[in-house]
Amino acid sequence: MHISILSFDAFNELDSLIALGILNRIQNKGWRVTIASPTPQVKSMNGVIMQRHVSLSEASNADAVIVGSGMKTRDIIQDKDIMSQLKLDPSRQLIGAQCSGALILAKLGLLNEVPACTDLTTKPWVQEAGVEVLNQAFYAKNNIATAGGCLASQYLAIWLIARLEGIDAAKDAMHYVAPVGEKDEYVQRAINNIAEYLPDDFVVC
């Protein structure tokens, strides 16, 4: 199972790395979480240099993809070379977008008739792209999910874990990273945010 997190120049560390950390709580053999970027290295909005694991083309073949956010997303969607490498397909993949990542999904035509969550800065740009923006942290429809606000990246991560490994695995992953003394509260809040967007055959308790 390959899950890839797309991170571009001036990426937001919280958006990419919180999801990376939570997703890597799954220790099953064959579970693989990668960072994908257009170049071998990318620099974050705060100057952190990160080495990619895979290319964008490789990430497009992953079982699940999270499109990360950053300060240059509007430049990214104008870059034909980068956008042409993104062959995302919700018929064969789970696809998530964090904050301004929703703008990339909109440009790829993946949010037609699908409302989205995003950050407040990106909201008007997503609306200009013809997508309804919801005033909430997480939303999913079928195999596409979006999250708004850096710390909402945890919801994308556990939604993916729940879909791919089950609700108990999602709870365990969140329980591990949640603050001591507040673990049950964090787990329940996270599950509450994703529960209604899971398939009908999921048992959530």
N, CA, C and O of each residue as an XYZ file, in Angstrom:
820
protein
N       0.847     -1.186      0.000
C       0.000      0.000      0.000
C       0.886      1.240      0.000
O       1.661      1.455      0.932
N       0.773      2.036     -1.021
C       1.618      3.223     -1.162
C       0.770      4.482     -1.033
O      -0.175      4.687     -1.794
N       1.118      5.320     -0.063
C       0.473      6.614      0.124
C       1.527      7.684     -0.101
O       2.590      7.636      0.518
N       1.260      8.633     -0.959
C       2.241      9.665     -1.267
C       1.690     11.055     -0.960
O       0.531     11.360     -1.240
N       2.550     11.887     -0.377
C       2.184     13.257     -0.015
C       2.925     14.210     -0.940
O       4.153     14.285     -0.902
N       2.190     14.934     -1.768
C       2.799     15.845     -2.724
C       3.185     17.144     -2.027
O       2.356     17.794     -1.391
N       4.445     17.505     -2.156
C       4.962     18.715     -1.516
C       5.761     19.510     -2.539
O       6.654     18.984     -3.202
N       5.418     20.788     -2.652
C       6.025     21.638     -3.662
C       6.886     22.720     -3.010
O       6.913     22.840     -1.785
N       7.577     23.494     -3.817
C       8.397     24.571     -3.292
C       7.551     25.506     -2.423
O       6.423     25.848     -2.775
N       8.117     25.912     -1.284
C       7.428     26.749     -0.290
C       6.279     25.998      0.379
O       5.271     26.591      0.763
N       6.453     24.675      0.511
C       5.408     23.867      1.137
C       5.265     24.206      2.620
O       6.193     24.703      3.258
N       4.084     23.925      3.142
C       3.789     24.117      4.563
C       4.184     22.848      5.319
O       3.639     21.775      5.062
N       5.129     22.970      6.246
C       5.622     21.800      6.965
C       4.512     21.069      7.723
O       4.464     19.839      7.721
N       3.637     21.813      8.359
C       2.568     21.180      9.132
C       1.667     20.335      8.234
O       1.265     19.231      8.601
N       1.363     20.861      7.074
C       0.445     20.160      6.176
C       1.025     18.834      5.694
O       0.313     17.833      5.615
N       2.305     18.828      5.374
C       2.928     17.602      4.859
C       3.375     16.655      5.956
O       3.158     15.447      5.861
N       3.998     17.193      6.999
C       4.698     16.337      7.951
C       3.823     15.786      9.069
O       4.120     14.721      9.609
N       2.747     16.491      9.429
C       1.807     15.902     10.392
C       1.188     14.651      9.782
O       1.118     13.603     10.423
N       0.741     14.774      8.541
C       0.156     13.609      7.870
C       1.183     12.496      7.738
O       0.865     11.328      7.963
N       2.415     12.848      7.374
C       3.479     11.849      7.232
C       3.692     11.096      8.538
O       3.795      9.870      8.540
N       3.758     11.821      9.644
C       3.987     11.188     10.934
C       2.859     10.266     11.360
O       3.107      9.165     11.850
N       1.620     10.709     11.176
C       0.472      9.887     11.583
C       0.350      8.659     10.685
O       0.128      7.550     11.172
N       0.493      8.851      9.398
C       0.374      7.718      8.476
C       1.436      6.663      8.728
O       1.197      5.474      8.512
N       2.592      7.083      9.178
C       3.670      6.131      9.439
C       3.510      5.389     10.758
O       4.372      4.592     11.128
N       2.424      5.642     11.465
C       2.134      4.833     12.659
C       1.698      3.424     12.264
O       1.742      2.509     13.087
N       1.281      3.245     11.022
C       0.891      1.920     10.548
C       2.162      1.130     10.238
O       2.981      1.548      9.420
N       2.311     -0.001     10.892
C       3.533     -0.785     10.772
C       3.357     -2.040      9.919
O       4.238     -2.899      9.889
N       2.226     -2.149      9.230
C       1.988     -3.330      8.409
C       3.010     -3.457      7.294
O       3.412     -2.464      6.688
N       3.420     -4.673      7.032
C       4.358     -4.920      5.945
C       3.719     -4.481      4.627
O       2.565     -4.800      4.343
N       4.481     -3.757      3.844
C       3.962     -3.285      2.570
C       3.345     -1.904      2.634
O       3.046     -1.311      1.598
N       3.150     -1.382      3.843
C       2.621     -0.022      3.998
C       3.762      0.961      3.777
O       4.773      0.899      4.475
N       3.616      1.847      2.834
C       4.696      2.762      2.461
C       4.148      4.174      2.315
O       3.179      4.400      1.591
N       4.769      5.116      3.005
C       4.364      6.518      2.929
C       5.539      7.324      2.389
O       6.644      7.245      2.924
N       5.308      8.090      1.343
C       6.395      8.831      0.714
C       6.063     10.312      0.565
O       4.902     10.722      0.570
N       7.123     11.089      0.433
C       7.023     12.484      0.015
C       7.371     12.539     -1.470
O       8.401     12.018     -1.896
N       6.503     13.175     -2.249
C       6.744     13.343     -3.679
C       6.863     14.830     -3.992
O       6.141     15.649     -3.424
N       7.764     15.170     -4.884
C       7.925     16.563     -5.280
C       8.451     16.637     -6.713
O       8.931     15.639     -7.250
N       8.363     17.809     -7.329
C       8.808     17.945     -8.725
C      10.328     17.849     -8.873
O      10.818     17.510     -9.950
N      11.074     18.139     -7.817
C      12.531     18.151     -7.844
C      13.065     17.292     -6.696
O      12.332     17.006     -5.750
N      14.325     16.881     -6.767
C      14.869     16.025     -5.705
C      14.776     16.638     -4.316
O      14.630     15.916     -3.330
N      14.860     17.959     -4.226
C      14.715     18.650     -2.952
C      13.729     19.791     -3.100
O      13.632     20.409     -4.160
N      13.001     20.064     -2.038
C      12.135     21.244     -1.997
C      12.366     21.971     -0.684
O      12.708     21.361      0.329
N      12.175     23.277     -0.717
C      12.351     24.095      0.478
C      10.987     24.554      0.984
O      10.152     25.018      0.208
N      10.773     24.422      2.271
C       9.489     24.803      2.868
C       9.356     26.319      2.969
O      10.311     27.053      2.712
N       8.182     26.773      3.339
C       7.916     28.199      3.512
C       8.779     28.804      4.612
O       8.956     30.021      4.665
N       9.315     27.963      5.486
C      10.170     28.434      6.566
C      11.627     28.021      6.402
O      12.412     28.091      7.347
N      11.981     27.589      5.191
C      13.371     27.322      4.888
C      13.876     25.933      5.178
O      15.084     25.702      5.122
N      12.992     24.993      5.489
C      13.408     23.615      5.738
C      13.597     22.897      4.405
O      12.702     22.904      3.560
N      14.758     22.281      4.217
C      15.040     21.533      2.994
C      14.611     20.080      3.193
O      15.018     19.433      4.158
N      13.800     19.580      2.290
C      13.306     18.208      2.394
C      13.651     17.430      1.129
O      13.479     17.920      0.013
N      14.133     16.226      1.324
C      14.481     15.331      0.214
C      13.255     14.478     -0.138
O      12.627     13.891      0.743
N      12.929     14.417     -1.409
C      11.785     13.612     -1.813
C      12.132     12.124     -1.800
O      13.299     11.742     -1.888
N      11.092     11.291     -1.690
C      11.232      9.848     -1.836
C      10.965      9.405     -3.271
O      11.642      8.528     -3.806
N       9.954     10.041     -3.885
C       9.527      9.635     -5.226
C       9.200     10.866     -6.054
O       9.018     11.961     -5.521
N       9.129     10.673     -7.357
C       8.743     11.748     -8.275
C       7.224     11.901     -8.297
O       6.496     11.064     -7.764
N       6.764     12.973     -8.916
C       5.324     13.170     -9.069
C       4.701     12.072     -9.921
O       3.581     11.637     -9.654
N       5.409     11.629    -10.925
C       4.895     10.562    -11.789
C       4.718      9.268    -11.002
O       3.722      8.567    -11.177
N       5.680      8.948    -10.134
C       5.556      7.756     -9.293
C       4.390      7.900     -8.330
O       3.646      6.948     -8.096
N       4.238      9.091     -7.775
C       3.145      9.333     -6.831
C       1.787      9.157     -7.500
O       0.823      8.743     -6.857
N       1.711      9.470     -8.780
C       0.442      9.336     -9.499
C      -0.008      7.885     -9.617
O      -1.165      7.619     -9.944
N       0.890      6.954     -9.353
C       0.539      5.533     -9.373
C       0.283      4.975     -7.973
O       0.044      3.777     -7.816
N       0.333      5.834     -6.962
C       0.125      5.385     -5.585
C      -1.334      4.994     -5.349
O      -2.226      5.374     -6.107
N      -1.553      4.231     -4.287
C      -2.921      3.845     -3.915
C      -3.692      5.018     -3.331
O      -4.917      5.080     -3.433
N      -2.970      5.947     -2.718
C      -3.587      7.133     -2.131
C      -2.610      8.295     -2.221
O      -1.396      8.111     -2.131
N      -3.156      9.495     -2.401
C      -2.332     10.690     -2.560
C      -2.924     11.822     -1.731
O      -4.135     12.046     -1.733
N      -2.049     12.532     -1.021
C      -2.440     13.786     -0.381
C      -1.715     14.912     -1.105
O      -0.490     14.891     -1.229
N      -2.468     15.888     -1.580
C      -1.872     17.052     -2.232
C      -1.663     18.108     -1.161
O      -2.618     18.651     -0.607
N      -0.391     18.392     -0.878
C      -0.062     19.326      0.183
C      -0.274     20.774     -0.213
O      -0.600     21.094     -1.356
N      -0.077     21.634      0.769
C      -0.308     23.059      0.600
C       1.008     23.825      0.652
O       2.040     23.278      1.041
N       0.963     25.087      0.259
C       2.160     25.913      0.319
C       1.889     27.312     -0.196
O       0.787     27.632     -0.639
N       2.919     28.132     -0.127
C       2.766     29.541     -0.474
C       2.764     29.793     -1.983
O       2.399     30.883     -2.424
N       3.167     28.798     -2.778
C       3.279     29.013     -4.221
C       2.288     28.169     -5.026
O       2.531     27.868     -6.194
N       1.188     27.793     -4.408
C       0.240     26.927     -5.104
C      -0.321     27.578     -6.362
O      -0.539     26.900     -7.366
N      -0.556     28.874     -6.316
C      -1.076     29.542     -7.519
C      -0.053     29.528     -8.646
O      -0.423     29.540     -9.821
N       1.231     29.502     -8.298
C       2.259     29.348     -9.334
C       2.275     27.913     -9.862
O       2.458     27.678    -11.057
N       2.081     26.962     -8.953
C       2.097     25.544     -9.335
C       1.022     25.254    -10.378
O       1.289     24.564    -11.363
N      -0.172     25.763    -10.179
C      -1.256     25.427    -11.095
C      -1.060     26.054    -12.473
O      -1.734     25.676    -13.430
N      -0.135     27.015    -12.574
C       0.184     27.611    -13.876
C       1.365     26.920    -14.548
O       1.705     27.231    -15.690
N       1.984     25.990    -13.843
C       3.159     25.291    -14.375
C       2.699     24.037    -15.128
O       2.370     23.020    -14.518
N       2.683     24.125    -16.430
C       2.160     23.022    -17.245
C       2.966     21.744    -17.084
O       2.411     20.647    -17.146
N       4.271     21.877    -16.879
C       5.107     20.688    -16.721
C       4.737     19.932    -15.454
O       4.593     18.709    -15.471
N       4.585     20.661    -14.360
C       4.220     20.009    -13.103
C       2.822     19.415    -13.184
O       2.614     18.258    -12.821
N       1.870     20.198    -13.656
C       0.485     19.739    -13.683
C       0.301     18.539    -14.602
O      -0.548     17.686    -14.344
N       1.083     18.467    -15.663
C       0.952     17.349    -16.596
C       1.416     16.031    -15.979
O       1.051     14.957    -16.457
N       2.213     16.113    -14.925
C       2.699     14.900    -14.263
C       1.689     14.336    -13.267
O       1.833     13.201    -12.812
N       0.686     15.108    -12.933
C      -0.289     14.687    -11.927
C      -1.441     13.949    -12.604
O      -2.394     14.561    -13.088
N      -1.333     12.643    -12.626
C      -2.357     11.794    -13.246
C      -3.188     11.141    -12.136
O      -3.152      9.925    -11.946
N      -3.921     11.963    -11.423
C      -4.699     11.465    -10.295
C      -6.075     11.004    -10.777
O      -6.680     11.622    -11.653
N      -6.558      9.904    -10.185
C      -7.799      9.296    -10.659
C      -8.557      8.693     -9.476
O      -8.154      7.655     -8.952
N      -9.651      9.334     -9.050
C     -10.399      8.825     -7.889
C     -11.084      7.489     -8.119
O     -11.600      6.895     -7.173
N     -11.101      7.007     -9.348
C     -11.676      5.682     -9.592
C     -10.720      4.570     -9.150
O     -11.136      3.426     -8.961
N      -9.445      4.912     -8.986
C      -8.462      3.906     -8.574
C      -7.627      4.340     -7.364
O      -6.803      3.571     -6.870
N      -7.841      5.571     -6.891
C      -7.055      6.106     -5.787
C      -7.943      6.815     -4.774
O      -9.018      7.313     -5.108
N      -7.470      6.853     -3.526
C      -8.002      7.799     -2.561
C      -7.194      9.074     -2.715
O      -5.965      9.033     -2.761
N      -7.876     10.202     -2.793
C      -7.203     11.471     -3.040
C      -7.630     12.488     -1.985
O      -8.820     12.726     -1.776
N      -6.642     13.077     -1.329
C      -6.915     14.117     -0.349
C      -6.171     15.386     -0.709
O      -5.129     15.337     -1.362
N      -6.703     16.520     -0.286
C      -6.016     17.792     -0.493
C      -6.045     18.585      0.799
O      -7.079     18.690      1.458
N      -4.904     19.138      1.149
C      -4.769     19.934      2.352
C      -4.693     21.414      1.989
O      -3.840     21.818      1.199
N      -5.570     22.211      2.557
C      -5.582     23.664      2.362
C      -5.508     24.034      0.874
O      -6.423     23.706      0.120
N      -4.438     24.708      0.439
C      -4.394     25.157     -0.955
C      -4.238     24.011     -1.942
O      -4.319     24.228     -3.151
N      -4.015     22.790     -1.451
C      -4.027     21.625     -2.327
C      -5.356     21.476     -3.040
O      -5.426     20.890     -4.120
N      -6.425     22.012     -2.431
C      -7.749     21.972     -3.069
C      -7.751     22.735     -4.384
O      -8.491     22.395     -5.307
N      -6.916     23.773     -4.467
C      -6.831     24.543     -5.706
C      -6.240     23.694     -6.827
O      -6.641     23.819     -7.984
N      -5.296     22.838     -6.485
C      -4.718     21.936     -7.476
C      -5.757     20.922     -7.941
O      -5.864     20.648     -9.137
N      -6.525     20.362     -7.005
C      -7.582     19.422     -7.402
C      -8.611     20.105     -8.290
O      -9.112     19.509     -9.244
N      -8.925     21.361     -7.973
C      -9.884     22.103     -8.801
C      -9.337     22.280    -10.214
O     -10.062     22.103    -11.193
N      -8.061     22.626    -10.316
C      -7.434     22.834    -11.632
C      -7.403     21.530    -12.428
O      -7.490     21.548    -13.656
N      -7.278     20.402    -11.732
C      -7.262     19.097    -12.394
C      -8.658     18.610    -12.755
O      -8.812     17.563    -13.382
N      -9.676     19.372    -12.358
C     -11.052     18.998    -12.669
C     -11.622     17.925    -11.773
O     -12.594     17.263    -12.137
N     -11.029     17.741    -10.600
C     -11.470     16.666     -9.700
C     -12.509     17.117     -8.686
O     -13.037     16.296     -7.936
N     -12.812     18.419     -8.652
C     -13.799     18.912     -7.692
C     -15.078     19.386     -8.369
O     -15.836     20.166     -7.792
N     -15.317     18.926     -9.568
C     -16.572     19.264    -10.232
C     -17.739     18.713     -9.431
O     -17.846     17.504     -9.229
N     -18.616     19.603     -8.976
C     -19.790     19.250     -8.172
C     -19.404     18.631     -6.826
O     -20.220     17.959     -6.196
N     -18.176     18.855     -6.390
C     -17.732     18.391     -5.070
C     -17.292     19.607     -4.262
O     -16.312     20.255     -4.629
N     -17.984     19.935     -3.174
C     -17.537     21.061     -2.341
C     -16.220     20.720     -1.661
O     -15.840     19.554     -1.566
N     -15.532     21.752     -1.190
C     -14.199     21.522     -0.639
C     -13.982     22.314      0.646
O     -14.671     23.298      0.917
N     -13.011     21.861      1.425
C     -12.509     22.606      2.571
C     -11.130     23.138      2.202
O     -10.374     22.469      1.496
N     -10.805     24.311      2.666
C      -9.489     24.880      2.416
C      -9.210     25.926      3.484
O     -10.048     26.173      4.351
N      -8.032     26.540      3.423
C      -7.694     27.584      4.387
C      -8.323     28.909      3.962
O      -8.786     29.049      2.831
N      -8.335     29.872      4.871
C      -9.019     31.135      4.611
C      -8.345     31.951      3.512
O      -9.021     32.660      2.766
N      -7.021     31.857      3.407
C      -6.315     32.591      2.354
C      -6.669     32.055      0.969
O      -6.856     32.820      0.023
N      -6.758     30.738      0.867
C      -7.007     30.101     -0.430
C      -8.479     30.131     -0.819
O      -8.806     29.996     -1.998
N      -9.355     30.303      0.136
C     -10.804     30.219     -0.099
C     -11.268     30.995     -1.338
O     -11.938     30.407     -2.186
N     -10.945     32.290     -1.483
C     -11.465     33.006     -2.666
C     -10.940     32.460     -3.981
O     -11.637     32.524     -4.994
N      -9.733     31.928     -3.988
C      -9.169     31.376     -5.231
C      -9.882     30.086     -5.622
O     -10.124     29.833     -6.803
N     -10.215     29.273     -4.621
C     -10.954     28.039     -4.894
C     -12.359     28.380     -5.385
O     -12.879     27.739     -6.298
N     -12.962     29.388     -4.775
C     -14.286     29.821     -5.221
C     -14.241     30.359     -6.646
O     -15.155     30.108     -7.432
N     -13.188     31.096     -6.985
C     -13.030     31.607     -8.352
C     -12.913     30.463     -9.359
O     -13.250     30.612    -10.534
N     -12.425     29.314     -8.872
C     -12.305     28.139     -9.744
C     -13.637     27.409     -9.891
O     -13.716     26.378    -10.558
N     -14.683     27.950     -9.264
C     -16.018     27.382     -9.407
C     -16.368     26.311     -8.399
O     -17.314     25.549     -8.600
N     -15.609     26.246     -7.309
C     -15.833     25.215     -6.295
C     -16.442     25.838     -5.039
O     -15.969     26.868     -4.561
N     -17.481     25.216     -4.513
C     -18.071     25.669     -3.260
C     -17.126     25.352     -2.109
O     -16.634     24.229     -2.003
N     -16.870     26.325     -1.253
C     -15.990     26.131     -0.099
C     -16.828     26.055      1.166
O     -17.643     26.935      1.439
N     -16.621     25.010      1.921
C     -17.365     24.778      3.149
C     -16.650     25.397      4.351
O     -15.422     25.476      4.382
N     -17.424     25.828      5.325
C     -16.867     26.396      6.552
C     -16.695     25.289      7.589
O     -17.351     25.297      8.631
N     -15.822     24.351      7.301
C     -15.548     23.238      8.201
C     -14.162     22.690      7.908
O     -13.539     23.034      6.903
N     -13.692     21.833      8.800
C     -12.304     21.365      8.718
C     -12.099     20.226      7.729
O     -11.017     20.097      7.155
N     -13.124     19.395      7.520
C     -12.937     18.192      6.701
C     -14.222     17.854      5.974
O     -15.324     18.005      6.501
N     -14.044     17.391      4.742
C     -15.188     16.909      3.957
C     -14.680     15.864      2.976
O     -13.588     15.994      2.423
N     -15.467     14.849      2.770
C     -15.107     13.838      1.771
C     -16.345     13.397      1.013
O     -17.442     13.338      1.568
N     -16.159     13.093     -0.243
C     -17.207     12.505     -1.063
C     -16.579     11.387     -1.874
O     -15.675     11.607     -2.680
N     -17.078     10.191     -1.641
C     -16.521      9.001     -2.280
C     -15.021      8.912     -1.985
O     -14.635      8.757     -0.826
N     -14.179      9.005     -3.002
C     -12.737      8.816     -2.798
C     -11.934     10.112     -2.766
O     -10.706     10.086     -2.850
N     -12.624     11.245     -2.646
C     -11.937     12.534     -2.599
C     -12.241     13.230     -1.271
O     -13.397     13.334     -0.862
N     -11.188     13.701     -0.609
C     -11.350     14.405      0.663
C     -10.530     15.684      0.655
O      -9.480     15.758      0.015
N     -11.016     16.685      1.368
C     -10.257     17.932      1.516
C     -10.306     18.359      2.978
O     -11.244     18.039      3.709
N      -9.274     19.087      3.382
C      -9.196     19.574      4.762
C      -8.730     21.017      4.757
O      -7.918     21.411      3.920
N      -9.244     21.808      5.693
C      -8.887     23.219      5.785
C      -8.291     23.557      7.135
O      -8.860     23.220      8.173
N      -7.150     24.221      7.126
C      -6.430     24.557      8.344
C      -5.318     23.551      8.582
O      -5.530     22.344      8.471
N      -4.126     24.050      8.911
C      -2.951     23.179      9.006
C      -3.186     21.943      9.877
O      -2.842     20.828      9.485
N      -3.767     22.144     11.046
C      -3.929     21.018     11.972
C      -5.035     20.057     11.553
O      -5.200     18.996     12.155
N      -5.795     20.430     10.517
C      -6.789     19.497      9.982
C      -6.136     18.396      9.162
O      -6.816     17.467      8.725
N      -4.828     18.485      8.946
C      -4.126     17.425      8.223
C      -4.244     16.086      8.943
O      -4.134     15.030      8.320
N      -4.470     16.132     10.257
C      -4.681     14.889     11.005
C      -5.938     14.170     10.528
O      -5.993     12.940     10.544
N      -6.938     14.922     10.109
C      -8.180     14.299      9.658
C      -7.994     13.594      8.316
O      -8.535     12.510      8.097
N      -7.230     14.212      7.426
C      -6.922     13.535      6.166
C      -6.182     12.227      6.433
O      -6.478     11.199      5.825
N      -5.217     12.281      7.352
C      -4.418     11.093      7.635
C      -5.274      9.965      8.188
O      -5.157      8.826      7.735
N      -6.134     10.258      9.160
C      -6.902      9.149      9.751
C      -8.040      8.704      8.845
O      -8.476      7.556      8.922
N      -8.531      9.602      7.981
C      -9.508      9.170      6.973
C      -8.873      8.141      6.057
O      -9.478      7.114      5.750
N      -7.646      8.421      5.620
C      -6.947      7.462      4.760
C      -6.693      6.146      5.496
O      -6.899      5.070      4.935
N      -6.249      6.231      6.743
C      -5.999      5.004      7.502
C      -7.291      4.218      7.687
O      -7.302      2.998      7.520
N      -8.374      4.902      8.029
C      -9.657      4.219      8.213
C     -10.092      3.526      6.926
O     -10.540      2.381      6.957
N      -9.961      4.212      5.804
C     -10.371      3.633      4.518
C      -9.491      2.448      4.118
O      -9.977      1.477      3.538
N      -8.199      2.534      4.429
C      -7.263      1.513      3.956
C      -6.995      0.395      4.959
O      -6.706     -0.738      4.574
N      -7.092      0.722      6.258
C      -6.732     -0.264      7.286
C      -7.825     -0.493      8.324
O      -7.721     -1.411      9.138
N      -8.870      0.330      8.306
C      -9.955      0.142      9.252
C      -9.984      1.194     10.347
O      -8.985      1.861     10.616
N     -11.142      1.332     10.971
C     -11.366      2.384     11.958
C     -10.513      2.183     13.205
O     -10.069      3.160     13.809
N     -10.279      0.943     13.600
C      -9.463      0.706     14.794
C      -8.026      1.164     14.573
O      -7.405      1.724     15.476
N      -7.504      0.929     13.388
C      -6.149      1.378     13.074
C      -6.071      2.906     13.100
O      -5.070      3.468     13.544
N      -7.121      3.578     12.627
C      -7.157      5.038     12.648
C      -7.173      5.547     14.082
O      -6.469      6.500     14.415
N      -7.970      4.917     14.927
C      -8.019      5.319     16.337
C      -6.669      5.127     17.014
O      -6.219      5.991     17.767
N      -6.032      4.009     16.750
C      -4.737      3.720     17.364
C      -3.687      4.749     16.942
O      -2.896      5.205     17.768
N      -3.680      5.111     15.670
C      -2.705      6.081     15.172
C      -2.905      7.442     15.827
O      -1.939      8.098     16.216
N      -4.159      7.863     15.946
C      -4.437      9.148     16.573
C      -4.132      9.110     18.065
O      -3.630     10.084     18.626
N      -4.432      8.001     18.695
C      -4.172      7.866     20.134
C      -2.681      8.013     20.420
O      -2.298      8.604     21.429
N      -1.852      7.488     19.553
C      -0.408      7.547     19.763
C       0.103      8.987     19.745
O       0.925      9.362     20.581
N      -0.380      9.798     18.793
C       0.164     11.147     18.620
C      -0.542     12.197     19.469
O      -0.030     13.306     19.616
N      -1.699     11.876     20.028
C      -2.473     12.851     20.797
C      -1.761     13.203     22.103
O      -0.999     12.392     22.631
N      -2.004     14.404     22.626
C      -1.370     14.821     23.873
C      -1.752     13.913     25.044
O      -2.888     13.448     25.142
N      -0.800     13.676     25.911
C      -1.046     12.888     27.119
C      -2.099     13.600     27.968
O      -2.065     14.820     28.130
N      -3.016     12.829     28.495
C      -4.092     13.390     29.301
C      -5.284     13.849     28.491
O      -6.328     14.182     29.052
N      -5.138     13.872     27.165
C      -6.224     14.323     26.299
C      -6.482     13.343     25.158
O      -7.179     13.667     24.196
N      -5.917     12.146     25.273
C      -5.934     11.209     24.156
C      -7.346     10.793     23.752
O      -7.671     10.821     22.565
N      -8.173     10.416     24.685
C      -9.532      9.981     24.340
C     -10.311     11.098     23.662
O     -11.051     10.865     22.706
N     -10.135     12.318     24.172
C     -10.827     13.468     23.590
C     -10.382     13.715     22.152
O     -11.209     13.970     21.277
N      -9.076     13.638     21.911
C      -8.551     13.854     20.568
C      -9.029     12.773     19.605
O      -9.435     13.061     18.479
N      -8.975     11.531     20.063
C      -9.404     10.431     19.203
C     -10.872     10.600     18.824
O     -11.239     10.455     17.658
N     -11.708     10.907     19.815
C     -13.133     11.025     19.542
C     -13.435     12.187     18.604
O     -14.277     12.063     17.716
N     -12.751     13.320     18.796
C     -12.967     14.465     17.917
C     -12.579     14.117     16.475
O     -13.290     14.459     15.530
N     -11.460     13.446     16.326
C     -11.006     13.074     14.993
C     -11.996     12.129     14.315
O     -12.351     12.323     13.153
N     -12.431     11.123     15.035
C     -13.382     10.160     14.474
C     -14.700     10.848     14.137
O     -15.313     10.552     13.111
N     -15.134     11.760     14.994
C     -16.372     12.491     14.725
C     -16.281     13.275     13.415
O     -17.272     13.406     12.696
N     -15.094     13.792     13.109
C     -14.921     14.591     11.899
C     -14.974     13.764     10.628
O     -15.387     14.267      9.583
N     -14.562     12.499     10.696
C     -14.514     11.693      9.471
C     -15.648     10.686      9.354
O     -15.895     10.166      8.266
N     -16.345     10.399     10.456
C     -17.276      9.268     10.505
C     -18.345      9.309      9.418
O     -18.609      8.292      8.776
N     -18.958     10.460      9.206
C     -20.068     10.509      8.248
C     -19.597     10.402      6.797
O     -20.414     10.258      5.888
N     -18.297     10.473      6.584
C     -17.766     10.405      5.228
C     -17.134      9.059      4.910
O     -16.489      8.901      3.873
N     -17.318      8.095      5.794
C     -16.839      6.750      5.542
C     -17.929      5.937      4.839
O     -19.110      6.258      4.972
N     -17.559      4.902      4.102
C     -18.560      4.063      3.427
C     -19.598      3.521      4.397
O     -19.327      3.373      5.589
N     -20.779      3.227      3.885
C     -21.903      2.803      4.716
C     -21.626      1.523      5.505
O     -22.224      1.300      6.557
N     -20.719      0.682      4.996
C     -20.464     -0.587      5.675
C     -19.455     -0.482      6.821
O     -19.139     -1.482      7.467
N     -18.949      0.735      7.073
C     -18.037      0.935      8.186
C     -18.829      1.013      9.486
O     -19.866      1.674      9.553
N     -18.338      0.343     10.504
C     -18.937      0.408     11.830
C     -18.070      1.334     12.676
O     -16.913      1.027     12.961
N     -18.639      2.469     13.073
C     -17.892      3.460     13.856
C     -18.508      3.532     15.247
O     -19.698      3.806     15.401
N     -17.686      3.286     16.249
C     -18.176      3.368     17.629
C     -17.107      3.939     18.527
O     -17.326      4.088     19.729
